[in-house]
Amino acid sequence: MNSSSPIRAIVTGHTRGLGAALAEQLLARDVAVLGLSCSRHASLKQRFPALLEEIELELADTARVAQWVATDALRAFVSGARTVLLINNAGMVQPMGAIEGQDATAIATAVSLNVATPLMLASALAAASPDVSDRRIMHISSGAARNAYAGWSIYCATKAALDHHARAVALDAARALRICSLAPASSIRTCRRRFAAPASSSFRCARSSKT
């Protein structure tokens, strides 16, 4: 898709939940969206055929993600845009439970999906958009990044990593780049309903605006 929209957004995990809601809101505002997920969103594509591009990509497989970012797909999508936005939404809560019961493969998968892939995509977006005048990256974080909960050690640690990444990238003061790690209240309420654990709705946002 070669969109004429001046605003382009890349949304991971766009087929359900918060990711689907964000993609729908962006598309409704005539923002071109590149959805990255292991599946496609048929109804959104039907409603916004000219604005939505979808790539089926297993985001927990860092080797495949690395292969994809090495192509020209991301550069082609953002080419000619005035504003580009990356929303790192895809993530997983598992594995849960005490440390001695956590499966090693499940830990690796969670770290890949929750940390490695968002960092890879953030770097790739910055490299693919050197001439874009407004670049924005938003990590979807969690109250679990700022508050420790029993049984949530992997989720807490991986979401905290996104928070710290945003703070460090902001200190780099890259040209026309703003980065934020945000814990939406809606996602926190969902976690509370699912796992009956308290959570905080606070968030920190780091900004880099060097021109």
N, C-alpha and C positions, 0 to 999 in steps of 0.2 A: 504493500500500500504506500502510495506517495501522497500523503495528506497535505492539503493546503492550509490546514489549521495552524495559526501562529503559536499555539500552545500544545505541547505534546507531553503525555504522561505514560510512564511505564509502571504497571501495577503487578506485583507478584501475588499469586494466590487469588486471582480475580474471579474465580468461579463460584465462590460461596462466602457466606458470612460477611465480615467487615470488608474484605477485598471486593466482593461483588457489589456491595453498597457504594463503596468509593468509586469503583469503575462506572457504575450507573450514573452517579451524580456528575462525574466529570464528562461523560458522554452527553448527558442532558444539557450541559453547558457548552456543547460544541468543541470539547477538548478531544483531540485524537488520542486514543489509548492503545498501547501495546500491552496485552495481557500475557503474562508468563505463568504457566501452570501445567500440571500433568494432564489436564483435560481442557475441554473447551466449554464456553458458555453459550449454548445454542440460542437461547432467547435474546440475550443481549446482542449477539451478532445479527439476529433477524431484525431487531429494532434499529440497530446502528451499523448497517453494513459498510458504509463509507468511512466510518470513524474508528471502528474497532478492528485491530489486527491481533491475532492470537498465535502464540507459539507454544506448542506442547513440549514441555521441558521438565524433566525430573529434577526439581530444584535441590533435592537432598544429595544428588550425585554431582559432586564438585568437578569431576573430570568432564562430564557432559556440559556443565555450566561453563567451564573454562574453554571448551571447544566452541561453544556458541558465542561467547564474548570475543573470541579470536576472529570471528567472521565480521563482515561489514554490515550486518543486520541492524545493530544499534546505531551506528553512524548514519546509515541511510534513513532510519526512522526519525532522528532528530535533525537531520539536515534541513536548513532553511527555517527552523523554528526560532521564535523570539524567546520563548520560555520553555524549559524542559523540567519535568518533575519525575523523580523516582520515588515510588512508595514501596518500601520493603515490608510487605505485609505478611507474606507466607511464614508460617512457623508451626511448631508443635510443642505440646506440653510434656509428652512422654519422653523418657521413662520417669515414672513417679515411684516414690517409696524410699526406704532407707538405702544408704549407700551400698551395703553389702549385697543387696538384691538387684542392683541395676545391671542390666545386660550391656556388655561392652559394645556390641554392634548398635544397640539402640542409642547409647551415648554418642557414638560417632555420627550416627544419622542426625540426631538432634543438633549437635554442634555444627554439622555441615549445613543443615537447613536454616537454623536460627542465627548463625554467626558467619560462617565462611561465605555462603552465597550472598547475603546482603553486602558484605564488605567487597566481594569480587564485583558485584554489579555497581556499587558506588564508584569504585575505581574506574570501571569500564565506562560509566556514564561521563565522568569527568574527562576522561581521555578522548571520548567520542564527540565532545561538545566544546572544543576550545574557542569557537567563535560565537557561541550563544551568549546573549547579553544577560540572561537571567536563568541560573541553574539552581535547582532545589532538590534536596534529598531528605526524605522523611523515613526514619526507621519507626516501625510500630513496636513500641516497647510495652511495658507492663508495670503495674504496681509491685510485682514480684521482683523487679530489677532493683528496687529501693528498699524492700522489706523482705527479710528471710522468712521462709515458711518450711516447716518440717515436711519432708517428702517431696519438696519441689527444688532440690538443690541444682539439678541440671537446668531447669527452666529459669530459675533465679539467676544463675551464673551466665547463661547465654544472653538473657535480656539485659543484664548489667553490662555485658560486653558491648552491646549496641550503644548504650548510653555513653560509655567512656569513649567509644570510637567517634561519636558525634562531637564530644568535647575536644578531642585531640585534633580532629580534622578542622574544626573551627579555628584552632590555634595556627593552623597552616596558612590561614588567610588567603585561600585560593581565589583567583579573580572571579567575581560575579557568582560566587557559590555560597549558598546558605544551606545549613544542615541542621536537622532537628531530630531528637529521639523523643517520641510522644507516646504517652500511655493513655489511650482514650478511655473515658469512664465507661462506655458501653462494653468494651471488651473486658474490663475489670469486673463489671456486674455479671457478665457471662461466666467468667471463671468462678465467681463466688457461687453462682447457681449450680455449676457443674461439680465443683469440688468442695463446697461449703467451707471456704477459707476466707478470712478477712483480707481486704486489699485497700491500697491507697489510690486516690485519683490524682495525686500530684504528678507533675511532670516537669522536666527541665528542657529548655530549648537552647541550643547553642547556635550562634550565627557567625558566618564568615562573609564579610561584604567588602573585601579589598577590591579596588578597581584599578 
